[in-house]
Amino acid sequence: MDNSRSCEDERHHAPLNSILEALGEEFHELWQFAEQLQASLGPALLEVANNPERHRDVQSLDLLAQRLAALAKYVRTIGRLLPEEWSVNPDSALSNVTLSDLQYRLKGAPRLEEASQQSGELEMF
């Protein structure tokens, strides 16, 4: 870490393990979403698709869910292994996150109770 950081910069630091915990939680929620998609769309897509290539696409839903679950566990475990005093300024990285609610959660802010209030929700029109 760079020892020449200003005091202003230090005020914006967050514990690295908290950041990784928030990231792991996001992966976990994405895994749950992928599982829901797989459960609801998978059987219908298999019935409609007689093309073996489409079957591989449907199987990719399962792979997506498995990988998201593995990443969630990995990131959370790494976060729990880090010393609590390790911190970083996440502002630069968060500036690349374009979904405001996701950015808010990754800052370690309290989670919204109502999922329908979150940005990025699917809207039917």
Buried (B, 14 or more C-beta within 10 A) or exposed (E): EEEEEEEEEEEEBBBBBBBBBBBBBBBBBBBBBBBEEBEEEBEEBEEEBEEEEEEEEBEEBEEBBEBBBEBBBEBBEBBEEBEEEEBBBBEEEBEEBEEEBBBBBBBEEEEEEEEEEBEEEEEEE
